[in-house]
């Protein structure tokens, strides 16, 4: 449950929401191979090849996540913060249970 709450509070509710916002293109193939982006220079870029986040957005997102993870760890024993964690746990509790990521645990 802690992993799900941390994901909700420290990752989901960050600048990631800004990146996630907006229109989702329609695909009839299901794999977006039928979707292209036309940039300001007129290049037609297939959707699977388009970078969906630029370096500045990635930097801001990672800073936001690191700050939230740090704050979560520092405040975890604060009763007021624990109350806030408990409220988010209700929402996060509806998510799938986590699974061990073997690739992450190997050097």
Biopython code that builds the backbone (N, CA, C, O; Angstrom):
import numpy as np
from Bio.PDB.StructureBuilder import StructureBuilder

atoms = [
    (1, "UNK", "N", (0.827, -1.194, 0.000)),
    (1, "UNK", "CA", (0.000, 0.000, 0.000)),
    (1, "UNK", "C", (0.872, 1.259, 0.000)),
    (1, "UNK", "O", (0.535, 2.257, -0.637)),
    (2, "UNK", "N", (1.999, 1.201, 0.723)),
    (2, "UNK", "CA", (2.876, 2.369, 0.772)),
    (2, "UNK", "C", (3.380, 2.736, -0.626)),
    (2, "UNK", "O", (3.431, 3.915, -0.976)),
    (3, "UNK", "N", (3.750, 1.735, -1.425)),
    (3, "UNK", "CA", (4.231, 2.001, -2.788)),
    (3, "UNK", "C", (3.151, 2.693, -3.613)),
    (3, "UNK", "O", (3.447, 3.617, -4.372)),
    (4, "UNK", "N", (1.899, 2.253, -3.472)),
    (4, "UNK", "CA", (0.809, 2.856, -4.238)),
    (4, "UNK", "C", (0.535, 4.283, -3.776)),
    (4, "UNK", "O", (0.291, 5.165, -4.600)),
    (5, "UNK", "N", (0.574, 4.515, -2.472)),
    (5, "UNK", "CA", (0.348, 5.862, -1.952)),
    (5, "UNK", "C", (1.468, 6.801, -2.383)),
    (5, "UNK", "O", (1.212, 7.944, -2.762)),
    (6, "UNK", "N", (2.712, 6.320, -2.324)),
    (6, "UNK", "CA", (3.829, 7.155, -2.759)),
    (6, "UNK", "C", (3.722, 7.469, -4.256)),
    (6, "UNK", "O", (3.999, 8.593, -4.675)),
    (7, "UNK", "N", (3.327, 6.494, -5.048)),
    (7, "UNK", "CA", (3.150, 6.737, -6.484)),
    (7, "UNK", "C", (2.072, 7.792, -6.711)),
    (7, "UNK", "O", (2.235, 8.683, -7.545)),
    (8, "UNK", "N", (0.972, 7.689, -5.968)),
    (8, "UNK", "CA", (-0.127, 8.655, -6.116)),
    (8, "UNK", "C", (0.315, 10.051, -5.697)),
    (8, "UNK", "O", (0.120, 11.018, -6.433)),
    (9, "UNK", "N", (0.908, 10.149, -4.520)),
    (9, "UNK", "CA", (1.232, 11.458, -3.961)),
    (9, "UNK", "C", (2.500, 12.072, -4.533)),
    (9, "UNK", "O", (2.595, 13.294, -4.652)),
    (10, "UNK", "N", (3.467, 11.249, -4.887)),
    (10, "UNK", "CA", (4.779, 11.769, -5.270)),
    (10, "UNK", "C", (5.044, 11.743, -6.766)),
    (10, "UNK", "O", (5.951, 12.425, -7.243)),
    (11, "UNK", "N", (4.267, 10.965, -7.514)),
    (11, "UNK", "CA", (4.486, 10.878, -8.962)),
    (11, "UNK", "C", (3.251, 11.330, -9.726)),
    (11, "UNK", "O", (3.335, 12.227, -10.565)),
    (12, "UNK", "N", (2.114, 10.722, -9.445)),
    (12, "UNK", "CA", (0.903, 11.023, -10.214)),
    (12, "UNK", "C", (0.495, 12.483, -10.087)),
    (12, "UNK", "O", (0.216, 13.132, -11.096)),
    (13, "UNK", "N", (0.456, 12.999, -8.897)),
    (13, "UNK", "CA", (0.001, 14.378, -8.685)),
    (13, "UNK", "C", (1.157, 15.369, -8.767)),
    (13, "UNK", "O", (1.417, 16.118, -7.826)),
    (14, "UNK", "N", (1.847, 15.363, -9.906)),
    (14, "UNK", "CA", (2.986, 16.246, -10.147)),
    (14, "UNK", "C", (2.819, 16.896, -11.513)),
    (14, "UNK", "O", (1.719, 16.929, -12.065)),
    (15, "UNK", "N", (3.894, 17.402, -12.041)),
    (15, "UNK", "CA", (3.865, 17.979, -13.389)),
    (15, "UNK", "C", (3.526, 16.930, -14.442)),
    (15, "UNK", "O", (3.247, 17.268, -15.592)),
    (16, "UNK", "N", (3.549, 15.668, -14.053)),
    (16, "UNK", "CA", (3.121, 14.594, -14.943)),
    (16, "UNK", "C", (1.679, 14.823, -15.402)),
    (16, "UNK", "O", (1.322, 14.492, -16.532)),
    (17, "UNK", "N", (0.865, 15.383, -14.532)),
    (17, "UNK", "CA", (-0.527, 15.687, -14.894)),
    (17, "UNK", "C", (-0.581, 16.700, -16.035)),
    (17, "UNK", "O", (-1.449, 16.603, -16.902)),
    (18, "UNK", "N", (0.334, 17.669, -16.049)),
    (18, "UNK", "CA", (0.379, 18.653, -17.140)),
    (18, "UNK", "C", (0.718, 17.974, -18.459)),
    (18, "UNK", "O", (0.151, 18.304, -19.501)),
    (19, "UNK", "N", (1.653, 17.016, -18.409)),
    (19, "UNK", "CA", (2.066, 16.294, -19.607)),
    (19, "UNK", "C", (0.931, 15.391, -20.093)),
    (19, "UNK", "O", (0.734, 15.215, -21.295)),
    (20, "UNK", "N", (0.203, 14.833, -19.156)),
    (20, "UNK", "CA", (-0.899, 13.921, -19.461)),
    (20, "UNK", "C", (-2.126, 14.663, -20.005)),
    (20, "UNK", "O", (-2.940, 14.079, -20.721)),
    (21, "UNK", "N", (-2.253, 15.931, -19.669)),
    (21, "UNK", "CA", (-3.417, 16.722, -20.087)),
    (21, "UNK", "C", (-3.399, 16.947, -21.601)),
    (21, "UNK", "O", (-2.343, 16.913, -22.233)),
    (22, "UNK", "N", (-4.555, 17.173, -22.157)),
    (22, "UNK", "CA", (-4.651, 17.487, -23.573)),
    (22, "UNK", "C", (-5.397, 16.416, -24.343)),
    (22, "UNK", "O", (-5.899, 15.446, -23.776)),
    (23, "UNK", "N", (-5.454, 16.617, -25.633)),
    (23, "UNK", "CA", (-6.169, 15.697, -26.502)),
    (23, "UNK", "C", (-5.326, 14.465, -26.809)),
    (23, "UNK", "O", (-4.123, 14.560, -27.055)),
    (24, "UNK", "N", (-5.967, 13.334, -26.790)),
    (24, "UNK", "CA", (-5.308, 12.094, -27.186)),
    (24, "UNK", "C", (-5.680, 11.831, -28.639)),
    (24, "UNK", "O", (-6.864, 11.839, -28.976)),
    (25, "UNK", "N", (-4.704, 11.599, -29.505)),
    (25, "UNK", "CA", (-5.043, 11.372, -30.912)),
    (25, "UNK", "C", (-5.840, 10.086, -31.095)),
    (25, "UNK", "O", (-5.703, 9.133, -30.327)),
    (26, "UNK", "N", (-6.667, 10.082, -32.124)),
    (26, "UNK", "CA", (-7.466, 8.905, -32.467)),
    (26, "UNK", "C", (-6.614, 7.982, -33.330)),
    (26, "UNK", "O", (-5.937, 8.432, -34.255)),
    (27, "UNK", "N", (-6.653, 6.707, -33.027)),
    (27, "UNK", "CA", (-5.955, 5.711, -33.827)),
    (27, "UNK", "C", (-6.947, 4.621, -34.210)),
    (27, "UNK", "O", (-7.703, 4.136, -33.368)),
    (28, "UNK", "N", (-6.941, 4.247, -35.453)),
    (28, "UNK", "CA", (-7.821, 3.161, -35.894)),
    (28, "UNK", "C", (-7.082, 1.829, -35.907)),
    (28, "UNK", "O", (-7.709, 0.769, -35.914)),
    (29, "UNK", "N", (-5.742, 1.879, -35.910)),
    (29, "UNK", "CA", (-4.966, 0.636, -35.902)),
    (29, "UNK", "C", (-4.745, 0.122, -34.480)),
    (29, "UNK", "O", (-4.457, -1.056, -34.273)),
    (30, "UNK", "N", (-4.883, 1.023, -33.504)),
    (30, "UNK", "CA", (-4.685, 0.646, -32.115)),
    (30, "UNK", "C", (-3.254, 0.809, -31.635)),
    (30, "UNK", "O", (-3.004, 0.799, -30.429)),
    (31, "UNK", "N", (-2.307, 0.960, -32.557)),
    (31, "UNK", "CA", (-0.904, 1.101, -32.162)),
    (31, "UNK", "C", (-0.340, 2.479, -32.540)),
    (31, "UNK", "O", (0.862, 2.715, -32.412)),
    (32, "UNK", "N", (-1.198, 3.376, -33.000)),
    (32, "UNK", "CA", (-0.854, 4.747, -33.371)),
    (32, "UNK", "C", (0.046, 4.839, -34.598)),
    (32, "UNK", "O", (0.585, 5.908, -34.883)),
    (33, "UNK", "N", (0.219, 3.737, -35.331)),
    (33, "UNK", "CA", (1.023, 3.794, -36.548)),
    (33, "UNK", "C", (0.325, 4.611, -37.634)),
    (33, "UNK", "O", (0.948, 4.976, -38.631)),
    (34, "UNK", "N", (-0.950, 4.897, -37.449)),
    (34, "UNK", "CA", (-1.712, 5.693, -38.410)),
    (34, "UNK", "C", (-1.814, 7.167, -38.003)),
    (34, "UNK", "O", (-2.587, 7.918, -38.598)),
    (35, "UNK", "N", (-1.046, 7.584, -37.003)),
    (35, "UNK", "CA", (-1.075, 8.964, -36.506)),
    (35, "UNK", "C", (0.269, 9.611, -36.784)),
    (35, "UNK", "O", (1.315, 9.005, -36.548)),
    (36, "UNK", "N", (0.247, 10.843, -37.286)),
    (36, "UNK", "CA", (1.477, 11.604, -37.515)),
    (36, "UNK", "C", (1.344, 12.985, -36.884)),
    (36, "UNK", "O", (0.242, 13.503, -36.704)),
    (37, "UNK", "N", (2.485, 13.562, -36.557)),
    (37, "UNK", "CA", (2.552, 14.932, -36.062)),
    (37, "UNK", "C", (3.259, 15.741, -37.134)),
    (37, "UNK", "O", (4.306, 15.336, -37.639)),
    (38, "UNK", "N", (2.692, 16.873, -37.475)),
    (38, "UNK", "CA", (3.326, 17.781, -38.432)),
    (38, "UNK", "C", (3.917, 18.925, -37.619)),
    (38, "UNK", "O", (3.190, 19.661, -36.952)),
    (39, "UNK", "N", (5.248, 19.071, -37.677)),
    (39, "UNK", "CA", (5.885, 20.117, -36.888)),
    (39, "UNK", "C", (5.944, 21.432, -37.661)),
    (39, "UNK", "O", (5.459, 21.523, -38.789)),
    (40, "UNK", "N", (6.543, 22.444, -37.044)),
    (40, "UNK", "CA", (6.589, 23.789, -37.631)),
    (40, "UNK", "C", (7.397, 23.853, -38.915)),
    (40, "UNK", "O", (7.261, 24.806, -39.683)),
    (41, "UNK", "N", (8.234, 22.854, -39.161)),
    (41, "UNK", "CA", (9.005, 22.820, -40.405)),
    (41, "UNK", "C", (8.341, 21.945, -41.457)),
    (41, "UNK", "O", (8.906, 21.716, -42.526)),
    (42, "UNK", "N", (7.140, 21.456, -41.155)),
    (42, "UNK", "CA", (6.399, 20.642, -42.108)),
    (42, "UNK", "C", (6.776, 19.169, -42.112)),
    (42, "UNK", "O", (6.284, 18.405, -42.942)),
    (43, "UNK", "N", (7.645, 18.765, -41.191)),
    (43, "UNK", "CA", (8.028, 17.348, -41.113)),
    (43, "UNK", "C", (6.852, 16.548, -40.578)),
    (43, "UNK", "O", (6.203, 16.947, -39.611)),
    (44, "UNK", "N", (6.584, 15.418, -41.215)),
    (44, "UNK", "CA", (5.553, 14.498, -40.743)),
    (44, "UNK", "C", (6.261, 13.404, -39.945)),
    (44, "UNK", "O", (7.008, 12.596, -40.498)),
    (45, "UNK", "N", (6.013, 13.395, -38.642)),
    (45, "UNK", "CA", (6.695, 12.456, -37.756)),
    (45, "UNK", "C", (5.681, 11.431, -37.257)),
    (45, "UNK", "O", (4.672, 11.807, -36.661)),
    (46, "UNK", "N", (5.931, 10.141, -37.491)),
    (46, "UNK", "CA", (5.016, 9.113, -36.984)),
    (46, "UNK", "C", (4.903, 9.204, -35.447)),
    (46, "UNK", "O", (5.903, 9.387, -34.753)),
    (47, "UNK", "N", (3.699, 9.075, -34.944)),
    (47, "UNK", "CA", (3.436, 9.205, -33.514)),
    (47, "UNK", "C", (4.380, 8.354, -32.655)),
    (47, "UNK", "O", (4.887, 8.860, -31.653)),
    (48, "UNK", "N", (4.637, 7.093, -33.000)),
    (48, "UNK", "CA", (5.541, 6.296, -32.158)),
    (48, "UNK", "C", (6.966, 6.842, -32.097)),
    (48, "UNK", "O", (7.723, 6.477, -31.198)),
    (49, "UNK", "N", (7.348, 7.715, -33.042)),
    (49, "UNK", "CA", (8.695, 8.275, -33.067)),
    (49, "UNK", "C", (8.775, 9.671, -32.461)),
    (49, "UNK", "O", (9.868, 10.223, -32.337)),
    (50, "UNK", "N", (7.647, 10.246, -32.085)),
    (50, "UNK", "CA", (7.611, 11.596, -31.530)),
    (50, "UNK", "C", (8.016, 11.552, -30.059)),
    (50, "UNK", "O", (7.538, 10.705, -29.304)),
    (51, "UNK", "N", (8.894, 12.461, -29.657)),
    (51, "UNK", "CA", (9.193, 12.616, -28.241)),
    (51, "UNK", "C", (7.980, 13.298, -27.610)),
    (51, "UNK", "O", (7.552, 14.361, -28.058)),
    (52, "UNK", "N", (7.447, 12.693, -26.593)),
    (52, "UNK", "CA", (6.237, 13.220, -25.972)),
    (52, "UNK", "C", (6.533, 14.112, -24.769)),
    (52, "UNK", "O", (5.618, 14.619, -24.122)),
    (53, "UNK", "N", (7.824, 14.297, -24.476)),
    (53, "UNK", "CA", (8.233, 15.173, -23.381)),
    (53, "UNK", "C", (9.608, 15.731, -23.726)),
    (53, "UNK", "O", (10.512, 14.982, -24.095)),
    (54, "UNK", "N", (9.762, 17.045, -23.605)),
    (54, "UNK", "CA", (11.062, 17.630, -23.938)),
    (54, "UNK", "C", (11.960, 17.661, -22.695)),
    (54, "UNK", "O", (11.518, 17.341, -21.592)),
    (55, "UNK", "N", (13.221, 18.049, -22.888)),
    (55, "UNK", "CA", (14.197, 18.027, -21.800)),
    (55, "UNK", "C", (13.786, 18.917, -20.625)),
    (55, "UNK", "O", (13.949, 18.530, -19.467)),
    (56, "UNK", "N", (13.253, 20.110, -20.917)),
    (56, "UNK", "CA", (12.837, 21.011, -19.836)),
    (56, "UNK", "C", (11.681, 20.415, -19.035)),
    (56, "UNK", "O", (11.658, 20.516, -17.808)),
    (57, "UNK", "N", (10.716, 19.790, -19.732)),
    (57, "UNK", "CA", (9.608, 19.146, -19.038)),
    (57, "UNK", "C", (10.099, 17.982, -18.189)),
    (57, "UNK", "O", (9.636, 17.798, -17.063)),
    (58, "UNK", "N", (11.034, 17.194, -18.719)),
    (58, "UNK", "CA", (11.578, 16.060, -17.972)),
    (58, "UNK", "C", (12.314, 16.538, -16.730)),
    (58, "UNK", "O", (12.168, 15.963, -15.652)),
    (59, "UNK", "N", (13.101, 17.589, -16.886)),
    (59, "UNK", "CA", (13.845, 18.142, -15.757)),
    (59, "UNK", "C", (12.877, 18.629, -14.677)),
    (59, "UNK", "O", (13.073, 18.340, -13.497)),
    (60, "UNK", "N", (11.848, 19.355, -15.066)),
    (60, "UNK", "CA", (10.865, 19.871, -14.103)),
    (60, "UNK", "C", (10.106, 18.728, -13.439)),
    (60, "UNK", "O", (9.847, 18.767, -12.236)),
    (61, "UNK", "N", (9.750, 17.710, -14.221)),
    (61, "UNK", "CA", (9.036, 16.553, -13.673)),
    (61, "UNK", "C", (9.898, 15.832, -12.642)),
    (61, "UNK", "O", (9.427, 15.530, -11.545)),
    (62, "UNK", "N", (11.149, 15.555, -12.982)),
    (62, "UNK", "CA", (12.022, 14.828, -12.065)),
    (62, "UNK", "C", (12.294, 15.641, -10.798)),
    (62, "UNK", "O", (12.352, 15.076, -9.706)),
    (63, "UNK", "N", (12.459, 16.947, -10.929)),
    (63, "UNK", "CA", (12.661, 17.804, -9.752)),
    (63, "UNK", "C", (11.426, 17.744, -8.855)),
    (63, "UNK", "O", (11.547, 17.637, -7.635)),
    (64, "UNK", "N", (10.258, 17.811, -9.449)),
    (64, "UNK", "CA", (9.001, 17.731, -8.708)),
    (64, "UNK", "C", (8.891, 16.396, -7.967)),
    (64, "UNK", "O", (8.535, 16.365, -6.789)),
    (65, "UNK", "N", (9.193, 15.305, -8.652)),
    (65, "UNK", "CA", (9.100, 13.974, -8.045)),
    (65, "UNK", "C", (10.124, 13.810, -6.922)),
    (65, "UNK", "O", (9.786, 13.313, -5.848)),
    (66, "UNK", "N", (11.369, 14.223, -7.159)),
    (66, "UNK", "CA", (12.402, 14.111, -6.127)),
    (66, "UNK", "C", (12.011, 14.924, -4.893)),
    (66, "UNK", "O", (12.153, 14.446, -3.768)),
    (67, "UNK", "N", (11.527, 16.134, -5.094)),
    (67, "UNK", "CA", (11.112, 16.966, -3.957)),
    (67, "UNK", "C", (9.966, 16.324, -3.183)),
    (67, "UNK", "O", (9.948, 16.369, -1.953)),
    (68, "UNK", "N", (9.024, 15.735, -3.884)),
    (68, "UNK", "CA", (7.902, 15.097, -3.200)),
    (68, "UNK", "C", (8.333, 13.830, -2.463)),
    (68, "UNK", "O", (7.893, 13.591, -1.338)),
    (69, "UNK", "N", (9.188, 13.021, -3.082)),
    (69, "UNK", "CA", (9.694, 11.822, -2.404)),
    (69, "UNK", "C", (10.473, 12.209, -1.145)),
    (69, "UNK", "O", (10.330, 11.572, -0.102)),
    (70, "UNK", "N", (11.288, 13.242, -1.246)),
    (70, "UNK", "CA", (12.062, 13.725, -0.108)),
    (70, "UNK", "C", (11.123, 14.207, 1.000)),
    (70, "UNK", "O", (11.288, 13.842, 2.163)),
    (71, "UNK", "N", (10.154, 15.017, 0.636)),
    (71, "UNK", "CA", (9.199, 15.540, 1.614)),
    (71, "UNK", "C", (8.410, 14.403, 2.251)),
    (71, "UNK", "O", (8.181, 14.410, 3.460)),
    (72, "UNK", "N", (7.995, 13.435, 1.454)),
    (72, "UNK", "CA", (7.258, 12.273, 1.966)),
    (72, "UNK", "C", (8.096, 11.562, 3.028)),
    (72, "UNK", "O", (7.599, 11.244, 4.108)),
    (73, "UNK", "N", (9.373, 11.313, 2.714)),
    (73, "UNK", "CA", (10.242, 10.609, 3.655)),
    (73, "UNK", "C", (10.491, 11.410, 4.926)),
    (73, "UNK", "O", (10.516, 10.845, 6.019)),
    (74, "UNK", "N", (10.674, 12.702, 4.796)),
    (74, "UNK", "CA", (10.936, 13.561, 5.954)),
    (74, "UNK", "C", (9.702, 13.665, 6.854)),
    (74, "UNK", "O", (9.830, 13.710, 8.078)),
    (75, "UNK", "N", (8.510, 13.704, 6.253)),
    (75, "UNK", "CA", (7.279, 13.959, 7.018)),
    (75, "UNK", "C", (6.477, 12.711, 7.358)),
    (75, "UNK", "O", (5.406, 12.826, 7.953)),
    (76, "UNK", "N", (6.957, 11.526, 7.003)),
    (76, "UNK", "CA", (6.176, 10.298, 7.174)),
    (76, "UNK", "C", (5.735, 10.079, 8.627)),
    (76, "UNK", "O", (4.684, 9.481, 8.859)),
    (77, "UNK", "N", (6.503, 10.542, 9.592)),
    (77, "UNK", "CA", (6.153, 10.349, 11.002)),
    (77, "UNK", "C", (5.288, 11.472, 11.578)),
    (77, "UNK", "O", (4.873, 11.395, 12.735)),
    (78, "UNK", "N", (5.016, 12.493, 10.803)),
    (78, "UNK", "CA", (4.180, 13.618, 11.237)),
    (78, "UNK", "C", (2.712, 13.177, 11.210)),
    (78, "UNK", "O", (2.213, 12.791, 10.153)),
    (79, "UNK", "N", (2.010, 13.225, 12.348)),
    (79, "UNK", "CA", (0.616, 12.761, 12.393)),
    (79, "UNK", "C", (-0.307, 13.481, 11.399)),
    (79, "UNK", "O", (-1.198, 12.858, 10.822)),
    (80, "UNK", "N", (-0.098, 14.772, 11.201)),
    (80, "UNK", "CA", (-0.933, 15.502, 10.238)),
    (80, "UNK", "C", (-0.689, 14.993, 8.821)),
    (80, "UNK", "O", (-1.628, 14.828, 8.042)),
    (81, "UNK", "N", (0.573, 14.748, 8.496)),
    (81, "UNK", "CA", (0.905, 14.230, 7.174)),
    (81, "UNK", "C", (0.386, 12.808, 7.020)),
    (81, "UNK", "O", (-0.097, 12.436, 5.951)),
    (82, "UNK", "N", (0.481, 12.017, 8.075)),
    (82, "UNK", "CA", (-0.032, 10.645, 8.045)),
    (82, "UNK", "C", (-1.533, 10.640, 7.762)),
    (82, "UNK", "O", (-2.037, 9.755, 7.071)),
    (83, "UNK", "N", (-2.236, 11.622, 8.293)),
    (83, "UNK", "CA", (-3.672, 11.747, 8.021)),
    (83, "UNK", "C", (-3.915, 12.003, 6.537)),
    (83, "UNK", "O", (-4.860, 11.473, 5.952)),
    (84, "UNK", "N", (-3.060, 12.815, 5.939)),
    (84, "UNK", "CA", (-3.175, 13.102, 4.502)),
    (84, "UNK", "C", (-2.867, 11.847, 3.697)),
    (84, "UNK", "O", (-3.538, 11.563, 2.704)),
    (85, "UNK", "N", (-1.853, 11.095, 4.122)),
    (85, "UNK", "CA", (-1.511, 9.825, 3.474)),
    (85, "UNK", "C", (-2.712, 8.881, 3.522)),
    (85, "UNK", "O", (-3.042, 8.232, 2.529)),
    (86, "UNK", "N", (-3.354, 8.811, 4.670)),
    (86, "UNK", "CA", (-4.518, 7.926, 4.829)),
    (86, "UNK", "C", (-5.648, 8.298, 3.871)),
    (86, "UNK", "O", (-6.337, 7.418, 3.355)),
    (87, "UNK", "N", (-5.840, 9.584, 3.632)),
    (87, "UNK", "CA", (-6.891, 10.007, 2.679)),
    (87, "UNK", "C", (-6.554, 9.560, 1.263)),
    (87, "UNK", "O", (-7.426, 9.079, 0.539)),
    (88, "UNK", "N", (-5.280, 9.719, 0.859)),
    (88, "UNK", "CA", (-4.873, 9.297, -0.481)),
    (88, "UNK", "C", (-4.857, 7.773, -0.609)),
    (88, "UNK", "O", (-5.019, 7.243, -1.708)),
    (89, "UNK", "N", (-4.666, 7.076, 0.496)),
    (89, "UNK", "CA", (-4.635, 5.611, 0.469)),
    (89, "UNK", "C", (-5.960, 5.029, -0.010)),
    (89, "UNK", "O", (-5.989, 3.956, -0.612)),
    (90, "UNK", "N", (-7.042, 5.728, 0.253)),
    (90, "UNK", "CA", (-8.355, 5.261, -0.209)),
    (90, "UNK", "C", (-8.376, 5.205, -1.737)),
    (90, "UNK", "O", (-8.849, 4.229, -2.320)),
    (91, "UNK", "N", (-7.871, 6.239, -2.372)),
    (91, "UNK", "CA", (-7.836, 6.286, -3.840)),
    (91, "UNK", "C", (-6.815, 5.284, -4.373)),
    (91, "UNK", "O", (-7.116, 4.505, -5.277)),
    (92, "UNK", "N", (-5.608, 5.306, -3.809)),
    (92, "UNK", "CA", (-4.539, 4.419, -4.275)),
    (92, "UNK", "C", (-4.890, 2.953, -4.049)),
    (92, "UNK", "O", (-4.402, 2.081, -4.767)),
    (93, "UNK", "N", (-5.727, 2.679, -3.063)),
    (93, "UNK", "CA", (-6.126, 1.312, -2.768)),
    (93, "UNK", "C", (-6.887, 0.648, -3.904)),
    (93, "UNK", "O", (-6.999, -0.578, -3.943)),
    (94, "UNK", "N", (-7.407, 1.441, -4.821)),
    (94, "UNK", "CA", (-8.157, 0.907, -5.967)),
    (94, "UNK", "C", (-7.228, 0.501, -7.115)),
    (94, "UNK", "O", (-7.672, -0.131, -8.074)),
    (95, "UNK", "N", (-5.971, 0.852, -7.025)),
    (95, "UNK", "CA", (-4.996, 0.509, -8.059)),
    (95, "UNK", "C", (-4.608, -0.960, -7.930)),
    (95, "UNK", "O", (-4.830, -1.584, -6.892)),
    (96, "UNK", "N", (-4.025, -1.502, -8.998)),
    (96, "UNK", "CA", (-3.497, -2.870, -8.956)),
    (96, "UNK", "C", (-2.385, -2.947, -7.921)),
    (96, "UNK", "O", (-1.674, -1.969, -7.688)),
    (97, "UNK", "N", (-2.237, -4.113, -7.303)),
    (97, "UNK", "CA", (-1.153, -4.316, -6.349)),
    (97, "UNK", "C", (0.183, -4.307, -7.081)),
    (97, "UNK", "O", (0.269, -4.761, -8.222)),
    (98, "UNK", "N", (1.218, -3.797, -6.435)),
    (98, "UNK", "CA", (2.543, -3.760, -7.085)),
    (98, "UNK", "C", (3.140, -5.155, -7.224)),
    (98, "UNK", "O", (2.770, -6.089, -6.512)),
    (99, "UNK", "N", (4.068, -5.263, -8.156)),
    (99, "UNK", "CA", (4.811, -6.503, -8.369)),
    (99, "UNK", "C", (6.293, -6.179, -8.284)),
    (99, "UNK", "O", (6.715, -5.077, -8.632)),
    (100, "UNK", "N", (7.075, -7.134, -7.824)),
    (100, "UNK", "CA", (8.511, -6.942, -7.729)),
    (100, "UNK", "C", (9.102, -6.811, -9.125)),
    (100, "UNK", "O", (8.859, -7.655, -9.988)),
    (101, "UNK", "N", (9.872, -5.764, -9.346)),
    (101, "UNK", "CA", (10.537, -5.529, -10.633)),
    (101, "UNK", "C", (11.928, -6.140, -10.546)),
    (101, "UNK", "O", (12.850, -5.512, -10.026)),
    (102, "UNK", "N", (12.085, -7.357, -11.052)),
    (102, "UNK", "CA", (13.345, -8.088, -10.961)),
    (102, "UNK", "C", (14.499, -7.323, -11.617)),
    (102, "UNK", "O", (15.616, -7.317, -11.098)),
    (103, "UNK", "N", (14.228, -6.682, -12.751)),
    (103, "UNK", "CA", (15.270, -5.934, -13.450)),
    (103, "UNK", "C", (15.786, -4.753, -12.640)),
    (103, "UNK", "O", (16.930, -4.333, -12.816)),
    (104, "UNK", "N", (14.965, -4.221, -11.767)),
    (104, "UNK", "CA", (15.345, -3.077, -10.949)),
    (104, "UNK", "C", (16.234, -3.490, -9.793)),
    (104, "UNK", "O", (17.023, -2.685, -9.298)),
    (105, "UNK", "N", (16.117, -4.724, -9.360)),
    (105, "UNK", "CA", (16.846, -5.183, -8.180)),
    (105, "UNK", "C", (18.183, -5.817, -8.510)),
    (105, "UNK", "O", (18.958, -6.131, -7.606)),
    (106, "UNK", "N", (18.461, -6.009, -9.774)),
    (106, "UNK", "CA", (19.731, -6.618, -10.180)),
    (106, "UNK", "C", (20.719, -5.540, -10.569)),
    (106, "UNK", "O", (20.358, -4.580, -11.249)),
    (107, "UNK", "N", (21.983, -5.692, -10.137)),
    (107, "UNK", "CA", (22.998, -4.651, -10.476)),
    (107, "UNK", "C", (23.330, -4.634, -11.949)),
    (107, "UNK", "O", (24.152, -3.829, -12.387)),
]
sb = StructureBuilder()
sb.init_structure("model")
sb.init_model(0)
sb.init_chain("A")
sb.init_seg("    ")
for serial, (resi, resn, name, xyz) in enumerate(atoms, 1):
    if name == "N":
        sb.init_residue(resn, " ", resi, " ")
    sb.init_atom(name, np.array(xyz, "f"), 0.0, 1.0, " ", f" {name:<3s}", serial, name[0])
structure = sb.get_structure()
